[in-house]
């Protein structure tokens, strides 16, 4: 085509080309944003935290961690020790005069209760846990656990974070960081303390540590129900929207004066999330809508208020998991108090009466939670963990009928997504004193957890203070013997 005004035509082509490039660029920005929301990155094979991607195909998409603070006794609950029955009342060989956490120990003491062979696997479980015994074929027991501390606070923090000192992210915070939220109206990570109070060292057990503050757990319980904040009839939608816009403007102005304050930003985000949660999911703690057969299954109306409270917390945990919460920390018992053994599993003086009080509170609701998840089809992709901070001595404390702290051998277990049930990995010696067969660390335990969640524990890192930090520190492995397939 012959153009009589070539310079003007060239200029027009340049303008068109410029507008075309701008249009394509805006399309690319929009597409990138959509892909990021869906969990994709420009390089499909690369991994980025918080967008729902994993290192490999996961078996589990959510985690329920049940924690019994106070050091629940392995040889009185999960690990049968015939040697204690045979040598009951005699000194622990080679440990005469041994001083444990609270001082001198007496002779070996057998469990006050018989152990019962359960399930097709025949696994022996304490007769004090008849409901949980029905699930042994779904559980993988870690009997060779051992800890770095014999003190409750550091022990709980170590079991939850992989470090015995405070300031490190909990496992739930790592999962929040790695996967992000699956529901914009609910947090990725929720902690449910026992109705009796917080565990030893309190909030350090569900801390974000050095991760961004938004990864700390939101704390909920049956005693603090979500309130129904639906708009009252006297306020119309336009008025509510204007009010929200004003609050958002004031928040933005306030935040602008405090640039770089991640704690403030996280606190504001947490309050906004709490508002969305209370608007979208007030039924999470509305007990009236549970059918009678579920209430009976969990023991929600039990005359013991401690059992009824824990049962309601178990139901809350199930509701949160089925609504997309990634990680739920559920506690059964709390920190120690002036009355020894009253509030947790720390049975120094009167083990028999203490556990006959605690086990019924723990057993039925916990077993019901497993049953309920299974009947709803959620156990296939829900990983259940049972943890405590350390074990107890096979001897009685001098002058008592209780057991002292024992960091050298204890039990944890997992069930559900990807877990080979009906197996026991590791063992303590014939008396339950030390882990001697396949000793397992907290880092091995969480290395296995992360593997089931689709992560290589050595590659899930966060750069802090000159180091690439990990949940598994610089140790840990994957215990393949408890994995299915």
VEXZA-786320 format. One record per residue (C-alpha): residue in three letters; x, y, z. Coordinates in steps of 0.001 Angstrom, whole numbers, padded with zeros to 6 digits, always signed. Example, Ala and Ser with C-alpha at 12.3 -4.5 7.8 and 13.67 -1.06 7.14 Angstrom:
2
Ala+012300-004500+007800;Ser+013670-001060+007140;
end
This chain:
485
Unk+000000+000000+000000;Unk+001306+003428-000948;Unk+001181+005944+001904;Unk+001672+009559+000943;Unk+002479+010588+004532;Unk+004973+007931+005616;Unk+006172+009662+008853;Unk+002615+009981+010136;Unk+001909+006316+009299;Unk+005052+005197+011112;Unk+004062+007188+014186;Unk+000599+005589+014116;Unk+002164+002106+013923;Unk+004378+002910+016890;Unk+001369+004082+018937;Unk-000561+000949+018028;Unk+002432-001208+018895;Unk+002810+000577+022214;Unk-000867+000112+023094;Unk-000667-003538+022018;Unk+002350-004112+024249;Unk+000595-002430+027203;Unk-002495-004579+026655;Unk-000433-007776+026514;Unk+001474-006718+029606;Unk-001721-006135+031573;Unk-003003-009514+030437;Unk+000207-011095+031690;Unk-000064-009367+035069;Unk-003655-010522+035456;Unk-002831-014065+034406;Unk+000123-014214+036794;Unk-002111-013040+039655;Unk-004719-015687+038869;Unk-002079-018396+038573;Unk-000568-017368+041906;Unk-003996-017559+043574;Unk-004383-021074+042213;Unk-000992-022116+043538;Unk+000975-021949+040252;Unk+004205-020111+039588;Unk+005903-019045+036383;Unk+008128-022086+036632;Unk+005719-024922+037370;Unk+008427-027122+038865;Unk+009586-024530+041432;Unk+008158-024426+044940;Unk+007051-021296+046760;Unk+005644-021136+050292;Unk+002057-020268+051041;Unk+000409-021045+047698;Unk-000717-024616+048309;Unk+002128-026316+046413;Unk+004226-029173+047818;Unk+007549-030825+046961;Unk+005890-034134+046098;Unk+002398-035600+046021;Unk+001049-035465+049586;Unk-000880-038154+051418;Unk-002320-035698+053952;Unk-003892-032298+053449;Unk-004563-031461+057103;Unk-003196-032341+060554;Unk-004821-032898+063928;Unk-002240-032920+066719;Unk-003537-034108+070089;Unk-001181-033138+072908;Unk-001328-034518+076467;Unk+000955-032245+078536;Unk+002436-033497+081773;Unk+004398-036434+080308;Unk+001853-039219+079896;Unk+003353-042529+081033;Unk+004182-044817+078113;Unk+004339-048038+080178;Unk+000936-047325+081727;Unk-000867-046476+078463;Unk+000730-047707+075249;Unk+003807-049909+075722;Unk+003258-053149+077632;Unk+006219-054140+079815;Unk+005999-057723+081173;Unk+009410-057132+082757;Unk+007830-054661+085164;Unk+005322-057275+086233;Unk+008032-059903+086679;Unk+010442-057697+088617;Unk+007918-055495+090428;Unk+009239-054324+093796;Unk+012922-054918+093000;Unk+015601-052296+092236;Unk+016114-051136+088660;Unk+019347-052918+087647;Unk+022337-050592+087518;Unk+020367-047583+088755;Unk+020591-047912+092517;Unk+020613-044398+093968;Unk+019747-042803+090600;Unk+018477-039235+090957;Unk+015805-038234+088460;Unk+013965-034914+088156;Unk+012539-034823+091680;Unk+015177-036902+093442;Unk+015675-040518+094468;Unk+013694-043402+093030;Unk+012388-046502+094723;Unk+011936-049943+093181;Unk+010384-050999+089884;Unk+006621-050511+089800;Unk+004319-052417+087469;Unk+001368-050709+085841;Unk-001693-050674+088117;Unk-003859-051904+085201;Unk-003709-054916+082883;Unk-002967-054544+079182;Unk-005467-055989+076713;Unk-004661-057424+073262;Unk-006685-055359+070797;Unk-007585-055333+067120;Unk-006412-057764+064462;Unk-002830-056756+065188;Unk-003188-057941+068805;Unk-001477-054785+070047;Unk-001689-054600+073843;Unk-003169-051377+075201;Unk-003955-050375+078781;Unk-007405-051422+079925;Unk-007848-047772+080937;Unk-008246-046877+077226;Unk-010977-049253+075971;Unk-012284-046891+073279;Unk-008914-045981+071803;Unk-007973-049670+071849;Unk-010564-050177+069091;Unk-008404-048055+066769;Unk-005034-049771+067233;Unk-005128-051201+063694;Unk-005142-047621+062373;Unk-002281-046400+064577;Unk+001495-046483+064102;Unk+003215-046306+067498;Unk+006651-044728+067955;Unk+007886-046454+071117;Unk+011508-045327+070855;Unk+011004-041587+071326;Unk+013458-039669+073490;Unk+013874-035992+074415;Unk+016629-033482+075183;Unk+015011-032208+078384;Unk+013229-033527+081480;Unk+011411-030264+082293;Unk+007789-029757+081256;Unk+007963-026294+079691;Unk+011007-026888+077487;Unk+009769-030439+076830;Unk+006421-029257+075481;Unk+008088-026558+073373;Unk+010615-029102+072066;Unk+007868-031526+071076;Unk+005913-028771+069327;Unk+008750-026833+067653;Unk+011761-029142+067402;Unk+013740-026882+069774;Unk+013771-026946+073597;Unk+014047-023149+073880;Unk+011342-020640+073017;Unk+011438-018473+069902;Unk+011085-021147+067218;Unk+008045-021810+065007;Unk+005691-024619+065938;Unk+004905-027396+063488;Unk+001527-025784+062797;Unk+003189-022456+062022;Unk+005532-024208+059574;Unk+002529-025746+057841;Unk+000751-022377+057684;Unk+003906-020903+056135;Unk+004340-023786+053700;Unk+000755-024154+052476;Unk-001132-020993+053360;Unk-004826-021017+054130;Unk-007341-023252+052369;Unk-010216-020977+053413;Unk-009935-017188+053353;Unk-012518-016924+056153;Unk-010725-019338+058497;Unk-007143-019433+059788;Unk-004665-021993+058533;Unk-003677-022875+062109;Unk-005812-023124+065264;Unk-004806-024071+068819;Unk-007491-025401+071188;Unk-006203-025350+074801;Unk-007812-027604+077362;Unk-010777-026217+079275;Unk-008517-026239+082341;Unk-006027-023784+080853;Unk-002910-023555+078702;Unk-000101-026150+078643;Unk+003328-025493+080214;Unk+005025-022493+078530;Unk+001671-021459+077124;Unk+001647-019661+073788;Unk+005222-020668+072964;Unk+003727-024045+071984;Unk+001870-022525+069014;Unk+004164-019589+068300;Unk+005197-018364+064851;Unk+008749-017902+066184;Unk+010786-016113+063516;Unk+008226-016780+060787;Unk+005936-013852+059894;Unk+003507-013172+062724;Unk+000459-014208+060689;Unk+001534-017852+061069;Unk+000920-017952+064838;Unk-002112-020035+065779;Unk-005498-018485+066408;Unk-006616-019710+069847;Unk-010149-021078+070224;Unk-011975-023305+072676;Unk-015428-024483+073656;Unk-015296-021970+076513;Unk-014870-019047+074073;Unk-017503-019609+071402;Unk-017559-017793+068084;Unk-020196-015116+068348;Unk-022828-014488+065713;Unk-021967-011055+064314;Unk-024553-010967+061545;Unk-025747-007441+060767;Unk-028687-006407+062980;Unk-031888-005473+061235;Unk-031665-001789+062196;Unk-028473-001382+060120;Unk-028800-001589+056346;Unk-026161-002981+053997;Unk-025044+000454+052791;Unk-024459+001713+056326;Unk-022468-001383+057198;Unk-020325-001009+054058;Unk-019642+002676+054841;Unk-018619+001753+058381;Unk-016252-000952+057156;Unk-014663+001404+054633;Unk-014084+003997+057359;Unk-012496+001423+059670;Unk-010292+000142+056837;Unk-009175+003723+056068;Unk-008315+004415+059701;Unk-006415+001116+059946;Unk-004424+001957+056814;Unk-003540+005399+058180;Unk-002470+003901+061494;Unk-000363+001209+059798;Unk+001301+003797+057519;Unk+002828+005497+060569;Unk+004381+002206+061660;Unk+005999+000852+058520;Unk+007817-002419+058973;Unk+005885-003440+062097;Unk+004953-006975+061074;Unk+003390-007700+064462;Unk+000949-004815+064008;Unk+000114-005905+060479;Unk-000406-009482+061653;Unk-002592-008378+064574;Unk-004763-006297+062245;Unk-005019-009202+059819;Unk-005903-011530+062703;Unk-008750-009273+063844;Unk-010057-009021+060295;Unk-009858-012801+059975;Unk-011649-013199+063305;Unk-014459-010970+062062;Unk-014788-012939+058822;Unk-014700-016185+060804;Unk-017417-015046+063186;Unk-019565-013940+060272;Unk-019035-017044+058137;Unk-018734-019857+060683;Unk-020562-019088+063956;Unk-021824-022676+063888;Unk-018307-023966+064670;Unk-019120-023657+068375;Unk-022906-023931+068228;Unk-023459-027231+070012;Unk-027218-027251+069518;Unk-026948-028436+065905;Unk-025114-031680+066723;Unk-027445-034709+066545;Unk-027977-036796+069664;Unk-025950-039765+068379;Unk-022887-037523+067912;Unk-023334-035985+071358;Unk-023444-039482+072866;Unk-020482-040645+070761;Unk-018209-037886+072111;Unk-019691-037605+075602;Unk-020635-033936+075113;Unk-023259-034076+077874;Unk-021191-036040+080378;Unk-021807-034970+084011;Unk-018042-034459+084424;Unk-017551-030895+083129;Unk-013904-031594+082270;Unk-014876-034508+080030;Unk-017796-032622+078479;Unk-015527-029631+077832;Unk-012842-031742+076185;Unk-015517-033544+074146;Unk-016798-030204+072821;Unk-013237-029196+071967;Unk-012922-032450+069989;Unk-016092-031627+068065;Unk-014764-028114+067415;Unk-011544-029640+066073;Unk-013512-031813+063650;Unk-015603-028861+062476;Unk-012522-026729+061858;Unk-010790-029501+059929;Unk-013788-030144+057706;Unk-014012-026402+056954;Unk-010452-026174+055657;Unk-008217-025403+058657;Unk-004821-026926+057847;Unk-003500-027654+061349;Unk-005343-028027+064661;Unk-003526-028352+068000;Unk-005900-029988+070492;Unk-004818-030197+074139;Unk-006062-032620+076788;Unk-004982-031269+080212;Unk-003091-028103+081079;Unk-000144-026730+083005;Unk+000720-028089+086448;Unk-000738-026425+089528;Unk-000275-026467+093265;Unk-002353-029652+093480;Unk-000034-032324+092111;Unk-001463-034259+089201;Unk-004861-032538+089293;Unk-004601-030695+085996;Unk-002372-032854+083806;Unk-000643-036215+083352;Unk+002217-035337+085721;Unk+001608-038190+088189;Unk+004465-037834+090669;Unk+002705-039046+093794;Unk-000510-040936+093088;Unk-000357-042347+089562;Unk-003290-044743+089946;Unk-005842-042218+091151;Unk-004512-039507+088807;Unk-004853-041639+085680;Unk-008185-043075+086754;Unk-009319-039443+086718;Unk-007616-038462+083436;Unk-008075-041511+081211;Unk-011902-041402+081076;Unk-011731-037691+080163;Unk-009306-038450+077343;Unk-010364-041854+076023;Unk-013966-041590+074809;Unk-013836-038139+073135;Unk-010508-038851+071413;Unk-011675-042217+070094;Unk-014933-040586+068987;Unk-013003-037970+067035;Unk-011131-040681+065127;Unk-014387-042555+064506;Unk-016152-039399+063345;Unk-013377-038404+060933;Unk-013406-041916+059512;Unk-017167-042094+059008;Unk-017086-038716+057243;Unk-014379-039925+054855;Unk-011840-037466+056262;Unk-009371-039929+057766;Unk-008004-040682+054284;Unk-006394-037238+054064;Unk-006217-036204+057727;Unk-003021-037026+059632;Unk-003642-037521+063366;Unk-000741-037138+065796;Unk-000738-037980+069497;Unk+002144-036413+071433;Unk+003434-035740+074913;Unk+006698-034122+076031;Unk+008529-037155+077499;Unk+007893-040338+079460;Unk+008034-041500+083049;Unk+010329-043690+085104;Unk+009631-047433+085491;Unk+010282-047024+089211;Unk+008191-045207+091794;Unk+009456-042023+093360;Unk+010825-042640+096811;Unk+008026-042395+099365;Unk+005236-042184+096758;Unk+003187-044342+094401;Unk+003904-042118+091400;Unk+006559-041926+088692;Unk+009164-039225+087995;Unk+010142-037678+084650;Unk+011977-039774+082054;Unk+013282-038068+078884;Unk+015106-041200+077694;Unk+012098-043179+076480;Unk+008461-042483+075654;Unk+005722-043043+073073;Unk+004041-040917+070425;Unk+001797-042144+067629;Unk+000205-041189+064336;Unk-002788-042409+062349;Unk-004726-041602+059219;Unk-003489-040347+055859;Unk-000652-042469+054476;Unk+000054-044191+057814;Unk+000460-047967+058040;Unk-001748-048899+060966;Unk-001271-051696+063458;Unk+002510-051298+063638;Unk+004949-050447+066409;Unk+008274-048833+065534;Unk+011058-048795+068110;Unk+010965-049871+071738;Unk+012315-049085+075158;Unk+014202-051685+077175;Unk+012402-054419+079114;Unk+011507-051990+081896;Unk+010661-048920+079781;Unk+013647-046909+081029;Unk+015456-046074+077755;Unk+014779-046174+074032;Unk+016994-049010+072742;Unk+015356-050292+069522;Unk+015224-047766+066664;Unk+015534-044707+068922;Unk+013498-041894+067367;Unk+013931-038156+067768;Unk+011380-035362+067557;Unk+013085-034442+064261;Unk+012506-037946+062835;Unk+008868-037720+063892;Unk+008358-034389+062129;Unk+010447-035438+059150;Unk+007881-038209+058687;Unk+004969-035807+059221;Unk+006298-033383+056610;Unk+006856-036237+054168;Unk+003195-037232+054486;Unk+002240-033596+053882;Unk+004232-033576+050641;Unk+007401-031833+051853;Unk+011077-032699+051955;Unk+011957-031645+055496;Unk+015467-030641+054399;Unk+014077-028242+051769;Unk+011330-026620+053825;Unk+013435-023758+055168;Unk+013262-020118+056228;Unk+016314-017858+056202;Unk+016791-016279+059601;Unk+019788-014887+061440;Unk+022251-016172+058846;Unk+020883-019711+058627;Unk+018319-021650+056626;Unk+016164-022779+059545;Unk+014105-025993+059555;Unk+011475-027639+061734;Unk+013841-030624+061877;Unk+016864-028443+062766;Unk+019908-030033+061059;Unk+018821-033587+061799;Unk+015909-035918+061275;Unk+014821-038450+058708;Unk+011694-040155+057411;Unk+010568-043311+059231;Unk+009481-045278+056175;Unk+008475-048317+058237;Unk+005250-046555+059311;Unk+004275-045400+055813;Unk+001676-047113+053665;Unk+002522-048141+050118;
end
